[in-house]
Amino acid sequence: MERTGRKLAAVMVTDIVGYTTMAQRDEALALELLEEHRNLLRTRFARHGGREIKTMGDGFLVDFTSALSATECTIDIQQSMRARNAEAPEERRVLLRIGIHVGDVIDQEGDLLGDGMNVASRIEPLAQPGGVCVTAQVYELVRNRIRLPFSSLGRRQLKHIGVPVALYRLVFPWEEVPAAPAPAEPTRIAVLPLVNISPSAEDAYFSDGMTGELIYTLSRLPALRVIAQTSAMKYRDSRKSVAEIAKELNVGTVIEGSVRKAGSRVRITLQLVDAESEEYLWSEAYDRNLEDVFALQEEIAQQVAQVLQVELLGKERSRVCVPPAADVDAYMLYLQGRHFWNRRSEEGVRRAAELFEQAICLDDRYAPAYAGLADAHAVLVNWGYAPKRDALKEARQAAEKAIALDPSLAEAHASLGLVLLEEADDLARAEESFRRATALNPSYAPAHHWLANVLHTTGRTEEGLQEIRKALQLDPLSPTIAVVAGEFLYEAGREDEAISQWRRALEIAPGFVRARFSLAHAYQAAGDWERANEALTQALTADPEAPTAHAEYGAHLLCLGRVEEARAALRRAAARAHAPFSGHHLGLALVCSGAEDTAREMLARATEQDDDWPGLRLSLAVAGALGGERDRAVESLQALANRYAGSLPRLAEAAHSIRGLVEAITGNAQEARALVARQAKATMRSDTTNTVIGLTRLWLGDLDAGFDRLSEAVRERESMVRMLKVLPLPEGARADPRYTKLLRSLNLPLEEAETRTPAAAPEVRED
């Protein structure tokens, strides 16, 4: 009997990159390569004194008596794998990720337990494909004893590990050694949160507001690049040194200071610090009445610019001046509004809208308050907290008023662009608004972010990536921008980079549920339903009141065929939402469980409440077709296609393809075939094109063509095909062996979906 004991060990964890996808494509080949890889690694373990603890799926858990032996073993493994891959055809190449940690472990009956093993397993996914990731403990023990250099990966927060862990990667001869970053230009600047030292802690909004106003004022100077407030505010109460913060933000200069507000007087103390030397370049204290705060901002901006040796022309001086509110109380309300708006919670954004409205009541010519109000209404729509039609109407009115009052206000143009983007009727004008905003204020990260969304939506993927990179440079600690960047990378086929961005977003903001949604979608596409479920469960734990979290979890359950559970989750989403954004998910769940009549009633009510959600119309059309209501479904889909033909061509094409499915379901074969032929020629396709065409072919009785299309949808990882277990199929389709093969390729459970009765195929009319 093996003994149980505690010891210090070097622990190695390995994993094959993309093995799940490999197995989906060719299970026999994947098993053959797995066995070959295991044989190769076992010879290396034995050569370097490693003890194989166990296999974990396609990976190994191994321990060594020294960090040096473990590191030399990983070098041997990766060099051997590289030589092997160089001789192998592409489909037989195998890449490994390896993680090593030295720590305390419990050796229990031949298995390893404890933090030492946990850390090793957490850092392995952070290695590059074909690479090795190690902790600082390993690095310190081997850095002067091996022939390869290391590159720092910084400190990372690992799941279930209490403190951030410093990580390094081995740099192999075939890789480029990352060059030491050049010192950032002094004109790249961060304004750190000004410390509130006022007698009342409630005056924190004022210090935050002053921080934001300094950022805004300085960012209007084209010669400066100023880090966005959302990134700067992450360092409130931080104990990091100026040099550490500057390195993380890649800035050459930092402004820090404090604010003391007492009655109608305010004292602001500021220091301008050289990021590399941490020397003060300039410091000043200002005592003013609150009525003088606007002139104070101008004075500070001009002094900072002088110190940075930025030559201010007359035009630039005018940009420094921010038109003040006529009433200082209106300005204070505006600062409080921005403070709450930045929280992005429903409660916070609604409170922000109230404060912006109060500011407007005191000064109805204060443009920034109107821009803030527009942003509040737009965010409420974007997050599903308000009906789209009414909220966007108010947002547009506020944005246009802000522009009328101050055409030079970048935020106002960006706000109008966001409204136009949400409306989706005139994306050319939305793009024009965002470009105007970035011209007025090149440092305004949201304008670059939203411009990237327009470019991506209109099919200009590479331009969108360039613009989102600009947004990331200006706001490197924004989880929202990091998630969007990951989504763009994922669609471009750069999955590892995408997942890295999403994990970075969670390091920045562990409670940011949208990053977990993106990770879940990637895991679903890879057939890793367990990890997808874990990501969505974590999202629900982080924000149990978020309607999107319940909607995403409901859609996940629907994919797995757990229809009743999905219905319950989607009802919870609908109950928490102030808009019918989740209605099409719930409607689809009802359709897929055979409750078409209930689905039509629910979707119709949601559409009456707010008909600006395209997903509602698409789901309602399918429900109508299954209930025999062809004419109304076709009319609605044609109207949708006409509306978005110029602005959202992908959505317009989705409407045409769904119409083809409706025609097939209702027996109009000639029209269905014509629409399928149209889709085959379309240059702008949606994420559902192959899935819908495949379903249409099945309903037309073309089983070979239908299953071929669905197989293509699986290869291209279309989102809708993941719901194959519950999508309405004609009678007999689920009995076809190719249907079971598709479920296997998606790694979906093979038991029958709950309650779904196969639909009877209609009598097909060819005339």
C-alpha positions, 0 to 999 in steps of 0.5 A: 500500500502506497504511503501518504505524505507531504513533500516539496516537488517540481510538478509538470502538467502537459496538454495537447493544444486543440485536441478536442477539435482534432477528435471531432474532425477525425477521432481515429487519427486523434487517438493514434496521435495521442498514443504516439505523443504519450510514447514520446513523452514517457521516454523523456520523463524516464530520461530526466527522472520524472515520475508519471502520476497520471494521465489527465485526458490528453495531458500528463501530471508528472513530478520531479525531485528538482526544478532543473530536471523538470525544466530540462525535460520540458526543453527536451520534449518541446525540441523533440516535438518540433523536430517531429512536427517538421517531418509530419504533414499538417494534419499530424502535427501536435503542439503541447503546452507545459506548465511547471511549478515548485511547491508543497504537495500531498502524495496520497496513494500515488496521486498528487494533491494540494496547492503545488499541483493546483498552481501547475494546472492553472498556469499550463493554459497560459503557455503558448502553443509549443511553449513552457510556462513556469512560476517565479519559484522555478525561474529563481532556481534554474535561470542561471543553470539552463541555456535558454532565456526566460521572458516575464509574463507579469503577475497573474491572478489564478483561479482559487489561488489567493494571491497573484502569481509571477510567471515566466515563459521559456524562449526557445531558439526558434522564437524571437526574444522579446525586446525590452520595451522602449521607454514610453514617450513623455507625452503618453500620460496617465492621470491617477485617481486624485485622493479624496482627503476631504472631511466627508468621504461622500466627496469622493465623487468630486475627486473622481470627477476632477480626475475625469475632467483633467483627463478630458481636458488634457486629452483634447490636446492632439500632441498628448496621448492620455490613458482613459479614466476607466483604466486610470481608476483601477489604481484607486487605493493602489499601493503600487509605485508610480514606476510599476503603474507606468509600466503596466499602462505604458506611459512616460509621465504620471500625474498624481495628487489629492483633493480637499473640499470644504464648503465652497473652497477646494484645495487641489495638490498635483505632482507631475512625475517622470515614470522612469526615474520617479522624479517630480517634474513639477508640483503645485497646490491650488486653493480656489473657490468652487466657482473658479474650478473651470479656470483651474482646469485650464490653468493646470492643463496649460502648465502640464503641457508646458512642462512636457514641452508640448508647443501649444498653438492658438487652436490648441489653447482653445481646445484646452478651455472647456465651456463651463456650466453656468451653475457650479451645482450643475457641474457637481451633478454632472460629475456625480452622474459620470461617477455612477455611469462608470459603474455600468450597473442598472442602478448606477446608470439609472441614477446617472441619468437622474443626475444628468437631468438635474444638471440640465434643469440647473443649466439647460445649455450645458452640453456635457450633461446632455452627452452624459444623458445620451450615454446613459440611455444608450447603455440601458438599451445595450445592456437590456435594461430599457425598451429599445424604441423609447430609450433610443429616442431620448438618447438621440434627442440628448446627443443632438442637443449636446452637438447643437450646444457645442459642436466641438465636444467629442463626447457628443459626437460619440454619443450620437454615433452610439445611438445610430449604431444601436438603431442600426439604420444608418451605420455610415452616419454612425461611422462619420460621428465616431470619426468626428469624435476621434478627430476632436479628441484622439484620446477618447477611447470609447469613440475608437471602441465604437468605431471598431464595432461599426467597421466590424459590423460592416465587414471591415474586420482588419480595420476594426481590429486596428481601431480596437487596438487603439482603444486598448492602448488608450484604455488598457484596463477596460474589460469591455474593450478587452472582450470586444478585442477578443471577439474580433480575434476569435472571428478572425480565427485567432482563437488563442489570442482571443481566449487570452484577451478574455482571461485578461478581462477577467483578471482586470474585473473578475465580475465582468460576466460578458468575458465569461459569456465569450469564453463559454461560446468558445468552449461550446464551439470546441465541444467542451460543454463542461467548461462552458457550463462552468463559465456560465455558472460563474457568470450567474454567481458573479451577477445573479440579477443580470438578465443576460446571464440567465439568458446565456445559461438558458441558451446553453441548456437548450443546446444540450437538449435540457428544454424544461431547464432552459425554459426556467432559466429564460423565464428568469431572464425575461423577468429581470429584463426591462426589454424583450431582448431575451424573448426570442430565446424563450420563444425558441425554447418553446418552439423547440419543445413543441409549444408553438402556439405558446411561443407565438403568443409570447413573441407577439406580445414582446414584439408589440412591446418593442419591435426593434429587436430583430431576433424576436421577428426571426423567432416569431417567423419560425414559430408562425411557420410551424403553426402554418401562418406562412403569409404573416411570417414571410411579410415580417421577414421581407420587411426586416430584410428591406430595412437592414439591406443597406446598414446591416447586410448580414442581418438582411441575409439572415432574414432571407435565409430564415424566409427560405426555411419558412417557405420549406416548412410551409411546403412552398418548395419553389420559393424555398429553393430560389432563396437557397440559390440566392444564399449560395451567391451572397457575398455577405453571410451571417453566422447562421447561413449554413445551418439555416440552409441545411435545415431548409434542405432537410425540410425540402427532402434533400437529406444529402444536401441538408446534412452536407450543409450542417456538416459545413456549419459544424466545421465553421463553428456556426453558433446556431448549429450547436442547437441541433438537438432541439431545432425543429427537424422534419420527421425521419431526420433524427433517425438518420445516422448522419444526424447522430454523427453530427451530434458526436462531432459537436460532442453533444449528449446522444440521448433524446432531447426532452419532449420534442416531437418530430415535425411532420414534413408538409406536402411539398408544392413545386408550383 
